[in-house]
Amino acid sequence: MSEAIWKRRFRATTVTFPTWSRERPKRLLYLSNAGGKFEVYAWDQETGERRQVTDRAEGTGYRVSSRLDPRGDWIWWFDDEKGN
């Protein structure tokens, strides 16, 4: 038996609004639960490369403030360990 439509809607993959690099706007970061938990992903639109940046047992989610440096070469974030 297939899963109810309303359940699939709430379990669907979510992608947040991205954050762009200031000097190279084709490099960006976003959060997604594509792997089952929210993690930070990087996307280089020039090459088409997308990669998962974080991987934590409980997910990274919205506790992490992630940013790209102005040129889009480096990703940094403040790692809030389990909300403490």
N, C-alpha and C positions, 0 to 999 in steps of 0.2 A: 504494500500500500504506500502511495507517495505521501510525502509530508504536506501538511496543510499550507496553502498559499500564504496565510498570515504569518506562519512560523518562518517560512523561507524569507519573507520580507525583513523580518527582524534579525535574521542570521546572515543576511547578504553582506558581501564585502563592502567596507566603507573606506573612502579615501577622503582625507581632509583637504582643505584649501591649501595650496602650496606656499612656500616661502622662497622667493627668488634671490639669487645673487645680485648685488647692486650693479656690478660692472659687467657681468656676463649673465644676463637674464635667462639664458637657455639652460642654466644649471639651477636646479631647485631641490627642495626637500619637502616631504609630506609624511603624514602618518597614515597607516593603513592596517587593517586587521586581516589582510589577505592570507596570512599564515595561521589564523586562528586567534591571534592576540595582537594588540596595537604595538607596532614597532615603527621606527624611523626609516624611511627609504630615501635614496638619492636618485635623481633622474637627470641625465645629461641629454638634452634634446638634440644636440648636434650629432652625437654618435648613436643615440637611441638606447644607450645603456641605462638600465634601472637596476638598482641593487639595494638589498636590505642592509642598513647600517648598524642597527642594534638588534640584540637577541637576548632577552632576559626571560627567565623562567616564568615570571608573572606578567611579562609584557612591559613595554616601556610606557606606552600610553601618554596621557596628557601631563604627567608629572615632570617630564623633561622639557626644558626649553632649549630647542636645537636651532642652530643658526649656521649659515654659510658665511665664510669670510667674503669681503667685497669682490674678490676675483673668482670666487666659487671653487677654489682649490682645496680648501680645508673645511671640515665640519666640526663644530664644537657644541658641547652641551653641558649643562649643569646636571649632574646625576644625583637625583633625589632618591636615596636608597630606601625603598618601601615607605615613603612618606614621612620619614623622620628628619 
